[in-house]
């Protein structure tokens, strides 16, 4: 493979750095090799893949021996390709915690001596191993190979055969230490910490809404979509980190600028070194720029894509009953606007029917007091059941795939459980109106009401002008109506006619 690229791309003979990615999940261990030459960065070389039902390979030496033998030859002696001699260096080995413990043949991250950076001894607190000391001696390549800390090692590791600095080459696990470590702890402090560091409920709601609104704009390259702060316990590592493609592009420009400044200020400049270094950076820039343009185009296309409400606006409208028990499913924009003009169905009766299936000793009928506590609650006289007005308007969308459809279709009439389901158990009303599905529907409802600030209007100048003109016409018509009412009241007060006494046929009286 290298021979092909050396011929086509004319890669200069220099020290080529290799990166090894080792990852272990339940029953699956894979090793992937990256070559840190800009032209070859997108190529991943599978070194070894092992699949077992529940565990890793029995022998790490047996599993890695063929790869270690070839890598040792490459590092020590290099190789000749197209009459050019290339030297290789193992720059980084990136592992998750179980894989690092396996390939180094050391104790796991949950052991008393499980830290890969220092020789601190952990303490068991609430069934977890924690490392409390801050000034423990660091591990070095010499201390690792001499096994100064016997409690850390399990045996000889295959990577000890290579001429590398083990403690520096095996880098710290970014995913577990930064994303699932530092960032997760900081967010937990800000969301569920003490009052002096915790975000206010209002700020948390703003952040959650922003995260949920980003879902439909996230490109397909991202394997996970943003979730609200309510689900922070279930967040994965990628949700704790942010993509910085644009930042890396800016950093590359700064590197080129630094090289150019160095070339201008040096007494004996080396133009060959400058050209080689800048060509590598520009090649990397081209890849990053293409990726950035691809993602931004997808983002903008998603922004300009017609909303579901507009797609459904061509559906032939059917009359909708105000009573939710007789109402059909909302399918068009005009139907949604019609229901919004009516508002929730909240009939206040002198007496509501009792549910004969519920004991008289318990709450067995509806009460209109709940309308005050839950403004979006609806009551059906036909079915003697309650519904959710907001969820009826926006039953589909993010976080609603597992929602209870009863609040839209059949209604809820378990009156004995409507406020409480036992000691310290919230009732069905509280459970629904504080649920993630209802909050998501409420976000859609808020965005629908603010349709004048729709993204189409913000990005499209003609749409924005039309929205402004429409608002101006509405205000103008309101002013005209107010003037007509004032004139009518004035004429009526003075017993005057709307017209003069001319009753010709052209007057259209």
C-alpha positions as CSV (number, residue, x, y, z in Angstrom):
1,X,0.0,0.0,0.0
2,X,2.8,2.4,0.9
3,X,4.6,1.6,-2.4
4,X,1.5,2.8,-4.3
5,X,1.3,6.1,-2.5
6,X,5.0,6.7,-2.7
7,X,4.8,6.4,-6.5
8,X,1.7,8.5,-6.9
9,X,2.1,11.1,-4.3
10,X,5.9,11.2,-4.1
11,X,6.1,10.9,-0.3
12,X,9.5,12.1,0.9
13,X,11.7,9.6,2.8
14,X,11.3,10.7,6.4
15,X,10.3,9.3,9.7
16,X,6.7,8.2,9.5
17,X,4.8,8.2,12.7
18,X,2.2,5.5,13.5
19,X,-0.8,5.6,15.8
20,X,-2.4,2.5,17.1
21,X,-6.0,2.5,18.3
22,X,-7.0,-0.5,20.5
23,X,-10.5,-0.8,21.8
24,X,-12.3,-3.5,23.8
25,X,-16.0,-3.9,24.2
26,X,-17.8,-6.9,25.6
27,X,-16.6,-9.8,23.5
28,X,-14.9,-7.7,20.8
29,X,-11.2,-6.5,20.7
30,X,-10.0,-4.6,17.7
31,X,-6.6,-3.0,16.7
32,X,-6.5,-0.3,14.1
33,X,-3.4,1.4,12.7
34,X,-3.2,5.0,11.4
35,X,-0.3,6.5,9.4
36,X,0.2,10.2,10.3
37,X,1.0,11.4,6.8
38,X,-1.6,13.9,5.6
39,X,-2.2,12.0,2.4
40,X,-2.8,8.8,4.2
41,X,-4.7,10.0,7.3
42,X,-8.0,8.7,6.1
43,X,-6.7,5.2,5.7
44,X,-7.3,2.8,8.6
45,X,-5.3,-0.5,8.6
46,X,-7.0,-3.3,10.6
47,X,-4.2,-5.1,12.5
48,X,-6.3,-7.6,14.4
49,X,-9.9,-8.3,15.3
50,X,-10.9,-10.8,18.0
51,X,-14.5,-11.8,18.9
52,X,-15.4,-13.9,21.9
53,X,-18.8,-14.4,23.5
54,X,-17.9,-12.8,26.9
55,X,-14.1,-12.4,27.3
56,X,-10.8,-11.2,25.7
57,X,-8.2,-13.6,24.2
58,X,-6.7,-16.0,26.8
59,X,-3.1,-14.9,26.0
60,X,-2.2,-11.3,25.1
61,X,1.3,-12.5,23.9
62,X,-0.2,-15.0,21.5
63,X,-2.7,-12.5,20.1
64,X,-0.2,-9.6,19.6
65,X,3.0,-11.5,18.8
66,X,2.8,-11.4,14.9
67,X,2.1,-7.7,15.0
68,X,4.7,-6.8,17.6
69,X,7.4,-8.8,15.6
70,X,6.7,-6.9,12.3
71,X,6.4,-3.5,14.2
72,X,9.8,-4.2,15.9
73,X,11.5,-4.7,12.5
74,X,9.9,-1.5,11.1
75,X,11.0,0.6,14.1
76,X,14.5,-0.8,14.3
77,X,15.4,-1.2,10.6
78,X,12.8,0.6,8.6
79,X,12.0,-0.5,5.0
80,X,12.9,0.3,1.4
81,X,10.2,1.4,-1.0
82,X,10.9,2.6,-4.5
83,X,14.6,2.9,-3.7
84,X,13.8,5.1,-0.8
85,X,14.4,4.2,2.9
86,X,11.6,4.9,5.3
87,X,12.0,4.9,9.1
88,X,8.9,4.3,11.3
89,X,8.1,5.4,14.9
90,X,5.2,4.3,17.1
91,X,4.0,7.8,18.1
92,X,0.9,7.0,20.2
93,X,-1.1,4.0,21.4
94,X,-4.7,5.0,22.2
95,X,-6.8,2.5,24.2
96,X,-9.9,2.5,26.3
97,X,-9.3,1.4,29.9
98,X,-10.0,-2.4,29.6
99,X,-7.9,-2.6,26.4
100,X,-4.9,-0.7,28.0
101,X,-4.9,-3.1,31.0
102,X,-5.1,-6.1,28.7
103,X,-2.3,-5.2,26.2
104,X,0.1,-3.9,28.9
105,X,-0.7,-6.9,31.1
106,X,-1.4,-4.8,34.2
107,X,-4.2,-4.4,36.7
108,X,-7.5,-2.8,35.6
109,X,-8.7,0.7,36.2
110,X,-10.8,-0.4,39.2
111,X,-7.9,-2.0,41.1
112,X,-6.2,-0.5,44.2
113,X,-3.1,0.2,42.1
114,X,-4.9,0.8,38.8
115,X,-3.7,4.3,37.9
116,X,-1.5,4.2,34.7
117,X,0.1,7.6,35.4
118,X,1.3,7.3,39.1
119,X,1.8,4.8,41.8
120,X,-1.0,6.0,44.1
121,X,-2.9,3.4,46.1
122,X,-6.7,3.7,45.9
123,X,-9.2,3.6,48.7
124,X,-12.6,1.8,48.6
125,X,-15.4,4.3,49.3
126,X,-19.0,3.2,48.8
127,X,-18.0,0.2,46.7
128,X,-15.8,2.4,44.4
129,X,-12.1,2.7,44.1
130,X,-11.0,6.4,44.4
131,X,-7.5,7.9,44.2
132,X,-7.3,10.7,46.7
133,X,-3.5,11.6,46.8
134,X,-2.3,14.5,44.7
135,X,1.5,14.2,44.9
136,X,2.2,10.5,44.2
137,X,5.4,9.6,42.2
138,X,4.8,9.3,38.5
139,X,5.4,6.1,36.6
140,X,8.3,6.2,34.1
141,X,9.5,3.9,31.4
142,X,12.3,2.7,33.6
143,X,10.1,2.0,36.7
144,X,7.6,0.2,34.4
145,X,10.1,-2.1,32.9
146,X,11.8,-2.8,36.3
147,X,8.4,-3.5,37.9
148,X,9.0,-1.2,40.8
149,X,5.3,-1.4,41.7
150,X,4.6,-5.2,41.8
151,X,0.9,-4.7,42.7
152,X,0.4,-3.0,39.4
153,X,1.8,-5.6,37.0
154,X,0.4,-9.0,36.2
155,X,3.2,-10.2,34.0
156,X,5.4,-9.4,31.0
157,X,3.6,-7.2,28.3
158,X,4.2,-7.6,24.6
159,X,4.9,-3.9,24.1
160,X,8.0,-4.1,26.4
161,X,9.8,-5.7,23.4
162,X,9.6,-2.4,21.5
163,X,12.1,0.5,21.8
164,X,9.5,3.0,23.0
165,X,8.8,5.0,26.1
166,X,5.7,3.1,27.3
167,X,4.4,5.6,29.8
168,X,4.5,8.4,27.1
169,X,3.4,6.4,24.1
170,X,0.3,5.0,25.9
171,X,-1.5,8.3,26.2
172,X,-4.3,9.1,28.7
173,X,-7.7,7.9,27.7
174,X,-9.4,11.1,26.5
175,X,-12.9,9.6,26.4
176,X,-13.0,8.4,30.0
177,X,-10.8,11.0,31.6
178,X,-12.0,14.2,29.9
179,X,-15.5,13.5,28.5
180,X,-16.8,11.0,31.0
181,X,-14.6,12.3,33.8
182,X,-14.0,16.0,34.0
183,X,-16.8,17.2,31.8
184,X,-19.4,14.9,33.2
185,X,-18.5,15.9,36.8
186,X,-18.6,19.6,35.9
187,X,-22.0,19.2,34.3
188,X,-23.3,17.3,37.2
189,X,-22.2,20.1,39.5
190,X,-24.0,22.7,37.3
191,X,-27.2,20.6,37.0
192,X,-27.5,18.8,40.4
193,X,-24.9,20.4,42.6
194,X,-25.1,22.8,45.5
195,X,-27.0,26.1,45.2
196,X,-23.9,28.3,44.8
197,X,-22.7,26.4,41.7
198,X,-26.0,25.0,40.3
199,X,-27.6,26.6,37.3
200,X,-31.0,28.0,37.8
201,X,-34.0,26.1,36.6
202,X,-34.7,28.7,34.0
203,X,-31.1,28.5,32.6
204,X,-31.2,24.7,32.6
205,X,-34.5,24.9,30.6
206,X,-32.9,27.2,28.1
207,X,-29.9,24.9,27.6
208,X,-32.1,21.9,27.3
209,X,-34.3,23.6,24.7
210,X,-31.2,24.7,22.7
211,X,-29.9,21.1,22.7
212,X,-33.2,19.6,21.6
213,X,-33.6,22.2,18.9
214,X,-30.2,21.2,17.5
215,X,-31.4,17.7,16.8
216,X,-32.9,18.3,13.3
217,X,-29.8,20.2,12.2
218,X,-27.1,17.6,13.3
219,X,-25.4,16.0,10.2
220,X,-25.6,12.2,9.8
221,X,-21.9,11.9,10.6
222,X,-22.7,12.3,14.3
223,X,-23.8,9.0,15.7
224,X,-25.7,10.5,18.6
225,X,-28.2,13.3,18.8
226,X,-28.2,16.0,21.6
227,X,-30.4,15.3,24.6
228,X,-31.7,17.6,27.3
229,X,-30.1,18.0,30.7
230,X,-32.9,15.9,32.2
231,X,-31.2,12.8,30.7
232,X,-27.6,13.7,31.8
233,X,-27.2,10.4,33.7
234,X,-27.6,8.5,30.4
235,X,-25.3,10.8,28.2
236,X,-22.5,9.1,26.3
237,X,-19.0,10.3,25.8
238,X,-19.6,12.0,22.5
239,X,-22.3,14.2,24.1
240,X,-19.8,15.6,26.6
241,X,-17.4,16.8,23.8
242,X,-17.9,19.2,21.0
243,X,-16.7,19.1,17.4
244,X,-14.0,21.8,16.6
245,X,-13.4,21.4,12.9
246,X,-13.4,25.2,12.3
247,X,-11.0,25.7,15.3
248,X,-8.5,23.1,13.8
249,X,-8.6,25.0,10.5
250,X,-7.8,28.3,12.3
251,X,-4.9,26.5,14.1
252,X,-3.5,25.2,10.8
253,X,-3.5,28.8,9.4
254,X,-1.7,29.9,12.6
255,X,1.0,27.2,12.1
256,X,1.5,28.4,8.5
257,X,1.8,32.0,9.7
258,X,4.4,30.9,12.3
259,X,6.4,29.1,9.7
260,X,6.3,32.2,7.4
261,X,7.4,34.5,10.2
262,X,10.2,32.1,11.0
263,X,11.3,32.1,7.3
264,X,11.3,35.9,7.2
265,X,13.3,36.4,10.5
266,X,15.9,33.6,10.2
267,X,19.4,34.7,9.3
268,X,19.9,31.5,7.2
269,X,16.4,30.5,6.1
270,X,15.7,27.0,4.8
271,X,13.2,27.3,2.0
272,X,13.1,23.5,1.4
273,X,12.0,22.8,5.0
274,X,9.4,25.6,4.8
275,X,7.9,24.2,1.6
276,X,7.8,20.6,3.0
277,X,6.1,21.7,6.2
278,X,3.6,24.1,4.7
279,X,2.7,21.6,2.0
280,X,1.8,19.0,4.7
281,X,-0.3,21.6,6.5
282,X,-2.1,22.8,3.4
283,X,-2.9,19.2,2.4
284,X,-4.4,18.7,5.9
285,X,-6.2,22.0,5.5
286,X,-7.8,20.9,2.2
287,X,-9.2,17.8,3.8
288,X,-10.5,19.7,6.8
289,X,-12.0,22.5,4.7
290,X,-13.8,20.0,2.4
291,X,-15.2,18.3,5.5
292,X,-16.3,21.7,7.0
293,X,-18.0,22.7,3.7
294,X,-19.8,19.4,3.5
295,X,-21.1,19.6,7.1
296,X,-22.2,23.3,6.7
297,X,-24.0,22.5,3.4
298,X,-26.0,19.8,5.1
299,X,-26.7,22.1,8.1
300,X,-28.0,24.9,5.8
301,X,-30.1,22.4,3.7
302,X,-31.7,21.1,6.9
303,X,-32.4,24.7,8.0
304,X,-34.1,25.5,4.6
305,X,-36.0,22.2,4.4
306,X,-39.8,22.7,4.5
307,X,-41.2,22.1,8.0
308,X,-43.7,19.2,8.5
309,X,-46.5,21.7,9.1
310,X,-46.0,23.2,5.6
311,X,-45.8,19.8,4.0
312,X,-49.1,18.8,5.5
313,X,-50.7,22.1,4.6
314,X,-52.1,20.7,1.3
315,X,-54.2,18.0,3.1
316,X,-57.9,18.4,2.5
317,X,-59.2,19.8,5.8
318,X,-61.9,18.0,7.8
319,X,-64.0,19.6,10.5
320,X,-62.6,18.9,14.0
321,X,-64.8,18.6,17.0
322,X,-63.8,20.6,20.0
323,X,-64.5,17.7,22.4
324,X,-61.3,15.6,22.4
325,X,-63.4,12.4,22.7
326,X,-65.0,13.0,19.3
327,X,-62.0,14.8,17.7
328,X,-60.1,13.2,14.8
329,X,-56.3,13.3,14.5
330,X,-54.8,16.8,13.6
331,X,-53.2,16.5,10.2
332,X,-52.9,20.0,8.7
333,X,-51.7,23.4,9.6
334,X,-55.1,25.0,9.3
335,X,-56.6,22.4,11.6
336,X,-53.9,23.1,14.2
337,X,-54.6,26.9,13.9
338,X,-58.3,26.2,14.3
339,X,-57.9,24.3,17.5
340,X,-55.5,26.9,18.8
341,X,-58.2,29.6,18.2
342,X,-60.7,27.5,20.3
343,X,-58.2,26.6,23.0
344,X,-58.4,23.6,25.3
345,X,-61.8,22.0,25.8
346,X,-62.5,22.7,29.5
347,X,-66.3,22.5,30.2
348,X,-67.1,23.4,33.8
349,X,-70.1,21.4,34.8
350,X,-72.0,21.6,38.1
351,X,-71.4,17.9,38.6
352,X,-69.2,15.4,36.7
353,X,-70.1,11.7,36.3
354,X,-68.6,9.1,38.7
355,X,-66.6,6.2,37.6
356,X,-68.5,3.1,38.9
357,X,-65.3,1.0,38.7
358,X,-63.6,3.0,41.4
359,X,-64.5,2.7,45.1
360,X,-66.6,5.6,46.5
361,X,-64.0,6.0,49.3
362,X,-61.5,7.2,46.6
363,X,-61.5,10.0,44.1
364,X,-63.9,8.6,41.5
365,X,-64.9,11.7,39.4
366,X,-63.3,14.6,37.6
367,X,-63.1,18.1,39.2
368,X,-62.7,21.4,37.4
369,X,-60.1,22.5,39.9
370,X,-57.5,20.6,37.8
371,X,-58.0,23.0,35.0
372,X,-56.4,25.8,37.1
373,X,-53.5,23.6,38.1
374,X,-52.9,22.2,34.5
375,X,-54.0,24.8,31.9
376,X,-53.4,22.4,29.0
377,X,-55.7,19.8,30.4
378,X,-58.8,18.9,28.4
379,X,-62.0,17.1,29.5
380,X,-64.3,15.1,27.2
381,X,-67.9,15.0,28.1
382,X,-68.5,12.1,25.7
383,X,-65.8,9.8,27.2
384,X,-65.6,11.2,30.7
385,X,-61.8,11.3,30.3
386,X,-59.0,13.8,30.3
387,X,-56.6,14.6,27.4
388,X,-53.5,16.7,26.8
389,X,-54.2,19.7,24.5
390,X,-50.5,20.3,23.6
391,X,-49.8,16.6,23.0
392,X,-52.9,16.5,20.7
393,X,-51.5,19.3,18.6
394,X,-47.9,17.9,18.4
395,X,-48.0,14.1,18.9
396,X,-44.9,13.4,16.8
397,X,-41.4,14.6,17.2
398,X,-38.3,14.2,19.3
399,X,-38.7,12.3,22.7
400,X,-42.2,11.2,21.8
401,X,-41.6,7.8,20.4
402,X,-42.3,6.1,23.7
403,X,-44.9,8.5,25.1
404,X,-48.2,7.2,26.3
405,X,-50.7,7.6,23.4
406,X,-53.7,7.4,25.8
407,X,-53.5,11.2,26.4
408,X,-54.4,11.7,22.7
409,X,-56.5,8.7,21.7
410,X,-58.6,7.2,24.4
411,X,-58.1,9.6,27.3
412,X,-57.3,8.9,31.0
413,X,-60.1,8.4,33.6
414,X,-58.4,6.6,36.4
415,X,-59.5,9.3,38.8
416,X,-58.1,7.6,41.9
417,X,-54.6,7.7,40.5
418,X,-54.9,11.0,38.7
419,X,-53.2,13.0,41.6
420,X,-51.3,10.3,43.5
421,X,-50.6,6.6,43.0
422,X,-49.4,6.0,46.6
423,X,-46.8,7.2,49.0
424,X,-44.2,9.4,47.3
425,X,-45.5,8.3,43.8
426,X,-46.6,11.1,41.5
427,X,-50.1,10.9,40.0
428,X,-50.8,10.5,36.3
429,X,-51.2,14.3,35.8
430,X,-47.9,15.1,37.4
431,X,-46.2,12.2,35.6
432,X,-47.4,13.3,32.2
433,X,-47.1,17.1,32.5
434,X,-43.5,16.8,33.8
435,X,-42.5,14.2,31.3
436,X,-39.9,14.7,28.6
437,X,-42.4,14.0,25.8
438,X,-44.8,16.8,27.1
439,X,-41.9,19.2,27.4
440,X,-40.8,18.5,23.9
441,X,-44.4,19.0,22.6
442,X,-44.5,22.2,24.6
443,X,-41.3,23.4,22.8
444,X,-42.9,22.7,19.4
445,X,-46.0,24.6,20.6
446,X,-43.8,27.6,21.6
447,X,-42.0,27.5,18.2
448,X,-45.3,27.3,16.4
449,X,-46.6,30.4,18.2
450,X,-43.4,32.3,17.2
451,X,-43.8,31.4,13.6
452,X,-43.0,34.9,12.5
453,X,-39.5,34.2,13.8
454,X,-39.3,31.0,11.8
455,X,-35.8,30.2,10.4
456,X,-37.1,30.5,6.9
457,X,-37.9,34.1,7.5
458,X,-34.5,34.7,9.2
459,X,-32.5,33.2,6.3
460,X,-34.7,34.2,3.3
461,X,-34.9,38.0,2.7
462,X,-38.1,37.8,0.7
463,X,-39.8,35.7,3.3
464,X,-38.8,38.2,6.0
465,X,-40.2,41.1,3.9
466,X,-43.5,39.2,3.4
467,X,-43.7,38.6,7.2
468,X,-43.1,42.3,7.9
469,X,-45.7,43.3,5.3
470,X,-48.3,40.9,6.7
471,X,-47.8,42.2,10.2
472,X,-48.1,45.7,8.9
473,X,-51.4,44.9,7.1
474,X,-52.8,43.3,10.2
475,X,-52.0,46.4,12.3
476,X,-53.5,48.7,9.5
477,X,-56.7,46.7,9.4
478,X,-57.0,46.8,13.2
479,X,-56.6,50.6,13.1
480,X,-59.3,50.9,10.4
481,X,-61.7,48.8,12.4
482,X,-61.1,50.9,15.5
483,X,-61.8,54.0,13.5
484,X,-65.0,52.6,12.0
485,X,-66.2,51.6,15.5
486,X,-65.5,55.1,16.8
487,X,-67.3,56.7,13.9
488,X,-70.3,54.4,14.4
489,X,-70.5,55.2,18.1
490,X,-70.3,59.0,17.4
491,X,-73.0,58.9,14.7
492,X,-75.3,56.8,16.9
493,X,-74.8,59.1,19.8
494,X,-75.9,62.1,17.7
495,X,-78.7,60.3,15.8
496,X,-77.0,60.8,12.5
497,X,-77.2,58.6,9.4
498,X,-74.1,57.0,7.8
499,X,-74.9,58.8,4.5
500,X,-76.4,62.1,3.3
501,X,-80.0,62.3,2.0
502,X,-79.1,61.6,-1.6
503,X,-81.0,58.3,-2.5
504,X,-80.0,58.0,-6.1
505,X,-79.5,54.6,-7.6
506,X,-75.8,55.0,-7.9
507,X,-75.5,55.1,-4.1
508,X,-76.0,51.4,-3.7
509,X,-77.9,51.9,-0.5
